[in-house]
Amino acid sequence: MPASEQPSLLICLGRREAFADILETLKGRPLVALVKPEDQPAWADLDTLPLRFREGETTLHFRTPCLDPAFLAELKDRRFASVIIPSWAYAAWRDNALETLAAAIGETVEVISPDGHSLRGYTGEAMHRLIYNKAYLTSLFTAAPFPAATDRVLEVGCSDGLACDLLAGLGAGAVHGVDLWTENVGSVFKGERTTFSRGDANRLDFPDGHFDLVYSIATFEHLLDPWQVLEEMHRVTRIGGCLYVQAGPLYHSPFGHHMFTPFADLPWAHLRFPEARLAEHIRAGGHEPALLARGTTPEAHVHGMLAKSHVNGLFLEQYGLEAFALRHGAEVLMNNVSYEGRELLTPELRAEMPGYPAEALVEHGFELCLRRTR
């Protein structure tokens, strides 16, 4: 079948009547509906695939672990043009299970808003970032309310605008992203309700109390002055509004160097070996050609990734999160610490890093969500 005629798989989570606008937008595209067996009659006008669950499975949801592995393999073998996810606020936004399922089936994931007006496609690295960002955004919304159509939202460290676009699709009235490092900030995910600017988060160019929600994901571990940025984020949050920060991996965690692929088999490589040894490991692993194609060398790559201008090198306690909340009298809605690598930290490895506290070596990251009270 030609690629242009290959159907997309539509994940039919929810009542059929709720899909009216989505189906209108998708009219003319060949579709196959992935449905729960009991919902199949409601989708009789489309080709349907009823879910098959693992034997003995009692949690009958659209989740990869719940489904029969042979059924998942069959779906993947169908080579759908894309897998389409409806972005329902109170169903699809409980976690990133739908995105994870879609990525297990196809090479392209599309997310469509309930009104059908927003349809975005994600492939390759963008698909992985969709899953990553969705995980933390859903965590945020366990503590803070979903943005309303009248709400103003700010993301600090927005890069190409992927997360901003997700929140606009969720229903936020206006979403602004700011980023200092990305030259064409927000260039990939532009939309009617998103705006972007290149600027210094230490001095946000917005008035006090301008936003209902201010958040940052996977950025604070890179900031030279995270305390000042946190102050600025608090300043531009309105009283009663929410502020959320997620950071990780922190520098002293197993992969806190942020060079994930070359050192997947070498935890704490940056704390155990000199830069020259790390460059040798990149060459031995066959990763040098990809770096040369990007105009850099293994030595330059390692040096840049370990520089304080890239990863600030702070321990978790140095962020002073509790002290910040106490100083501002903020209501703490969430203060989570994640850990990674306890099972990897053998006595032999521990002996190679005697200058670091054992607990700091497994502190992967943190999430802080506050409500501004004054």
Wavefront OBJ file of the C-alpha trace (Angstrom):
o trace
v 0.000 0.000 0.000
v 1.428 3.461 -0.880
v 2.442 5.537 2.146
v -0.200 8.146 1.273
v -2.908 5.475 1.597
v -1.585 3.895 4.783
v -4.157 4.431 7.561
v -3.496 6.139 10.866
v -4.462 4.470 14.118
v -6.819 6.614 16.223
v -6.781 5.816 19.940
v -10.466 6.036 20.890
v -10.342 6.904 24.561
v -13.749 8.154 25.664
v -17.271 8.362 24.287
v -17.832 8.333 20.529
v -19.846 11.579 20.571
v -16.889 13.414 22.104
v -14.907 12.734 18.909
v -17.223 14.707 16.601
v -14.847 17.660 16.072
v -11.802 15.412 15.864
v -13.376 13.211 13.197
v -14.429 16.296 11.239
v -10.814 17.481 11.187
v -9.596 14.019 10.159
v -12.243 13.592 7.463
v -10.725 12.174 4.293
v -7.833 10.477 6.063
v -7.867 6.662 6.200
v -8.340 5.682 9.853
v -8.437 2.572 11.991
v -10.010 2.963 15.433
v -8.323 1.310 18.427
v -11.191 0.658 20.856
v -12.126 -1.289 23.938
v -14.075 -4.414 22.901
v -17.300 -3.197 24.504
v -17.102 0.101 22.556
v -16.698 -1.511 19.126
v -20.379 -1.143 18.080
v -20.210 2.642 18.510
v -17.410 2.786 15.912
v -19.020 0.518 13.326
v -18.606 3.151 10.575
v -14.791 2.856 10.846
v -12.409 -0.038 10.618
v -11.806 -1.047 14.221
v -9.260 -2.995 16.224
v -10.489 -4.115 19.650
v -7.853 -4.156 22.375
v -6.525 -7.545 23.451
v -5.278 -7.677 27.013
v -2.749 -9.917 28.730
v -4.167 -13.151 30.064
v -5.451 -12.561 33.564
v -5.096 -8.764 33.251
v -7.675 -6.925 35.397
v -6.620 -3.350 34.554
v -8.287 -2.981 31.156
v -6.788 0.334 30.030
v -4.931 1.773 27.021
v -1.584 1.034 28.658
v 1.324 -0.888 27.201
v 1.803 -3.182 30.249
v -1.891 -4.167 30.160
v -1.915 -5.336 26.550
v -1.113 -8.721 25.065
v 2.493 -8.513 23.755
v 1.506 -10.424 20.607
v -1.234 -7.854 19.971
v 1.264 -5.008 20.367
v 3.591 -6.726 17.898
v 0.731 -7.040 15.407
v -0.045 -3.338 15.738
v 3.591 -2.448 15.142
v 3.733 -4.726 12.102
v 0.788 -2.863 10.562
v 3.126 0.167 10.076
v 0.432 2.783 10.525
v 1.140 6.185 8.985
v 0.780 7.611 12.500
v -0.860 6.973 15.855
v -3.310 9.747 16.820
v -3.991 10.625 20.466
v -6.898 12.816 21.622
v -5.748 15.335 24.230
v -8.582 15.087 26.753
v -7.830 17.115 29.874
v -9.135 14.632 32.439
v -8.233 11.379 30.700
v -5.161 11.752 28.490
v -3.554 14.106 31.041
v -3.409 11.687 33.950
v 0.026 10.463 32.804
v 1.989 9.789 29.607
v 0.633 6.265 29.061
v -1.024 7.073 25.727
v 2.128 8.647 24.321
v 4.178 5.669 25.497
v 1.710 3.269 23.891
v 1.677 5.239 20.630
v 5.483 5.281 20.491
v 5.528 1.502 20.979
v 3.250 1.083 17.951
v 4.407 3.607 15.355
v 7.184 5.963 14.327
v 4.989 9.075 14.314
v 2.686 10.239 17.103
v 0.046 12.901 16.481
v -1.719 14.740 19.294
v -5.055 16.373 18.494
v -7.008 18.779 20.695
v -10.645 17.959 21.598
v -11.925 20.717 19.303
v -9.824 19.341 16.443
v -8.134 22.692 15.831
v -4.668 21.653 16.980
v -2.930 18.653 15.395
v 0.787 18.123 15.992
v 3.071 15.351 14.795
v 6.129 14.033 16.652
v 8.840 11.719 15.361
v 12.282 10.647 16.521
v 13.755 12.816 19.266
v 10.617 14.988 19.379
v 8.578 11.876 20.246
v 10.890 11.079 23.160
v 10.697 14.680 24.359
v 6.905 14.546 24.127
v 6.868 11.560 26.482
v 9.410 13.173 28.839
v 7.697 16.558 29.055
v 4.236 15.020 29.348
v 5.383 12.996 32.369
v 6.363 16.118 34.293
v 3.463 18.246 33.131
v 1.029 15.607 34.347
v 2.912 15.530 37.643
v 2.509 19.311 37.852
v -1.246 18.965 37.383
v -1.553 16.572 40.298
v -0.739 19.573 42.489
v -1.951 22.584 40.484
v -5.171 23.082 38.509
v -5.313 22.723 34.735
v -4.925 26.102 33.006
v -8.182 27.834 32.121
v -9.002 29.591 28.863
v -8.322 32.931 30.555
v -5.008 31.932 32.125
v -1.577 33.239 31.184
v 1.256 30.709 31.389
v 5.042 31.143 31.230
v 7.689 28.480 30.590
v 11.283 29.281 31.525
v 13.701 27.325 29.334
v 11.213 26.498 26.582
v 13.663 25.551 23.787
v 11.670 24.955 20.586
v 8.313 25.396 22.341
v 7.130 21.777 22.549
v 5.776 21.978 26.120
v 4.248 25.415 25.529
v 2.380 23.971 22.582
v 1.058 21.113 24.721
v -0.370 23.552 27.264
v -1.936 25.678 24.568
v -3.582 22.536 23.227
v -4.772 21.729 26.731
v -6.716 24.985 26.807
v -4.492 27.693 28.304
v -5.464 31.146 27.047
v -1.950 32.406 26.333
v 1.384 30.630 26.731
v 4.724 32.435 26.554
v 8.092 30.700 26.393
v 11.438 32.291 27.145
v 14.862 30.772 26.516
v 18.380 32.182 26.472
v 20.266 29.333 24.779
v 17.984 28.502 21.849
v 18.661 30.963 19.056
v 15.384 30.359 17.209
v 13.349 29.957 20.374
v 9.919 28.421 19.820
v 10.563 28.052 16.095
v 9.152 24.531 15.770
v 5.921 24.744 17.749
v 4.377 28.093 16.908
v 0.638 28.572 17.402
v -2.108 31.127 17.800
v -1.909 31.069 21.598
v 1.867 30.766 21.973
v 4.502 33.499 21.879
v 8.230 33.186 22.396
v 11.191 35.395 23.217
v 14.912 34.999 23.704
v 15.877 36.432 27.053
v 17.696 36.081 30.363
v 15.650 34.287 33.018
v 17.610 36.180 35.693
v 15.714 39.318 34.595
v 12.340 38.322 33.175
v 10.832 41.090 31.094
v 7.345 40.858 32.597
v 5.522 42.833 35.315
v 4.932 41.493 38.804
v 2.119 38.963 39.090
v 1.574 38.724 35.335
v 1.111 34.939 35.028
v -1.291 32.412 36.526
v 1.189 29.574 36.103
v 4.972 29.715 35.716
v 6.962 26.523 35.211
v 10.350 25.156 34.168
v 11.309 21.603 33.133
v 14.861 20.187 32.896
v 16.455 23.625 33.001
v 17.483 24.483 36.588
v 20.395 22.033 36.646
v 21.921 24.134 33.847
v 21.514 27.556 35.497
v 24.523 29.303 37.034
v 22.218 31.290 39.329
v 19.093 29.165 39.911
v 18.185 31.144 43.045
v 17.777 34.385 41.107
v 15.708 32.653 38.433
v 13.462 31.153 41.108
v 13.005 34.649 42.579
v 12.063 35.999 39.163
v 9.604 33.178 38.519
v 7.974 33.879 41.880
v 7.833 37.610 41.145
v 5.943 37.231 37.874
v 3.477 34.702 39.337
v 0.242 36.293 40.542
v -0.831 35.869 44.163
v -2.817 32.645 44.208
v -1.045 31.390 41.104
v 1.318 28.424 40.933
v 5.034 28.025 40.306
v 6.575 24.669 39.320
v 10.206 23.676 38.814
v 11.551 20.282 37.780
v 15.289 19.647 37.475
v 17.288 16.574 36.641
v 19.505 14.751 36.257
v 21.508 16.664 38.862
v 25.241 16.784 38.276
v 26.363 14.204 40.846
v 23.813 11.548 39.824
v 24.905 8.602 37.626
v 24.293 10.428 34.342
v 24.363 14.018 35.546
v 26.839 14.880 32.781
v 23.918 14.759 30.267
v 25.995 12.685 27.805
v 23.510 9.845 27.902
v 24.206 7.691 24.841
v 28.027 7.378 24.973
v 28.084 6.573 28.691
v 24.933 4.494 29.192
v 27.159 1.638 30.397
v 29.411 3.799 32.585
v 27.544 5.432 35.511
v 29.231 8.401 37.209
v 31.784 8.470 34.384
v 32.306 12.217 34.867
v 33.182 11.763 38.548
v 35.376 8.691 38.036
v 37.544 9.541 35.025
v 39.449 12.513 33.574
v 38.189 14.200 30.420
v 40.781 12.477 28.216
v 39.531 9.057 29.328
v 35.943 10.081 28.575
v 36.907 11.158 25.067
v 38.586 7.784 24.519
v 35.396 6.035 25.623
v 33.385 8.012 23.063
v 35.760 6.915 20.305
v 35.770 3.290 21.454
v 31.974 3.272 21.380
v 31.839 4.484 17.782
v 30.240 7.840 18.607
v 32.957 10.067 17.131
v 31.531 10.291 13.549
v 28.237 11.732 14.812
v 30.113 14.408 16.758
v 32.361 15.266 13.814
v 29.265 15.656 11.652
v 28.063 18.272 14.164
v 31.381 20.108 13.910
v 32.911 19.051 17.206
v 35.361 16.488 18.591
v 35.033 14.062 21.507
v 37.403 16.241 23.555
v 35.445 19.428 22.874
v 32.134 17.657 23.495
v 33.231 16.319 26.877
v 34.763 19.624 27.952
v 31.643 21.562 26.993
v 29.259 19.161 28.704
v 31.220 19.252 31.958
v 31.651 23.034 32.019
v 29.696 24.941 34.673
v 28.172 26.985 31.887
v 26.364 23.779 30.857
v 25.714 21.931 34.143
v 25.998 23.974 37.332
v 27.450 21.176 39.491
v 25.224 21.892 42.503
v 24.182 19.359 45.099
v 20.455 19.134 45.816
v 20.780 20.837 49.201
v 22.478 23.826 47.563
v 19.271 24.746 45.704
v 17.727 25.781 49.034
v 14.174 24.930 48.012
v 12.666 24.700 51.498
v 14.337 27.949 52.540
v 12.947 29.710 49.473
v 9.393 28.604 50.212
v 9.703 29.581 53.862
v 11.153 33.002 53.058
v 8.254 33.846 50.756
v 5.566 32.239 52.885
v 4.549 30.181 49.859
v 2.212 27.208 50.143
v 4.139 24.077 49.235
v 1.952 21.928 46.975
v 4.706 19.476 46.017
v 8.302 18.900 47.051
v 9.533 15.625 45.566
v 13.029 14.223 45.239
v 13.757 11.444 42.731
v 16.597 8.959 43.089
v 18.573 6.971 40.547
v 21.370 4.435 40.773
v 21.160 2.969 44.253
v 21.542 -0.521 42.745
v 24.490 0.689 40.643
v 26.452 2.172 43.540
v 28.493 -0.892 44.433
v 31.180 -0.744 47.125
v 33.779 -0.798 44.350
v 32.278 2.231 42.603
v 31.779 3.999 45.906
v 35.511 3.606 46.561
v 36.271 5.397 43.282
v 34.353 8.492 44.446
v 35.375 8.974 48.087
v 34.960 12.739 48.044
v 31.193 12.723 47.472
v 28.399 11.960 49.967
v 26.736 8.645 49.083
v 23.228 10.140 49.200
v 24.176 12.931 46.785
v 25.333 10.351 44.239
v 21.819 8.951 43.874
v 19.810 12.201 44.053
v 18.572 12.388 40.474
v 16.315 15.440 40.570
v 13.533 17.377 42.223
v 10.062 18.772 41.653
v 8.843 21.839 43.523
v 5.359 23.288 43.175
v 4.329 26.363 45.161
v 1.276 28.576 45.386
v 2.194 32.234 45.810
v 0.485 33.690 48.861
v 1.910 37.202 49.083
l 1 2 3 4 5 6 7 8 9 10 11 12 13 14 15 16 17 18 19 20 21 22 23 24 25 26 27 28 29 30 31 32 33 34 35 36 37 38 39 40 41 42 43 44 45 46 47 48 49 50 51 52 53 54 55 56 57 58 59 60 61 62 63 64 65 66 67 68 69 70 71 72 73 74 75 76 77 78 79 80 81 82 83 84 85 86 87 88 89 90 91 92 93 94 95 96 97 98 99 100 101 102 103 104 105 106 107 108 109 110 111 112 113 114 115 116 117 118 119 120 121 122 123 124 125 126 127 128 129 130 131 132 133 134 135 136 137 138 139 140 141 142 143 144 145 146 147 148 149 150 151 152 153 154 155 156 157 158 159 160 161 162 163 164 165 166 167 168 169 170 171 172 173 174 175 176 177 178 179 180 181 182 183 184 185 186 187 188 189 190 191 192 193 194 195 196 197 198 199 200 201 202 203 204 205 206 207 208 209 210 211 212 213 214 215 216 217 218 219 220 221 222 223 224 225 226 227 228 229 230 231 232 233 234 235 236 237 238 239 240 241 242 243 244 245 246 247 248 249 250 251 252 253 254 255 256 257 258 259 260 261 262 263 264 265 266 267 268 269 270 271 272 273 274 275 276 277 278 279 280 281 282 283 284 285 286 287 288 289 290 291 292 293 294 295 296 297 298 299 300 301 302 303 304 305 306 307 308 309 310 311 312 313 314 315 316 317 318 319 320 321 322 323 324 325 326 327 328 329 330 331 332 333 334 335 336 337 338 339 340 341 342 343 344 345 346 347 348 349 350 351 352 353 354 355 356 357 358 359 360 361 362 363 364 365 366 367 368 369 370 371 372 373 374
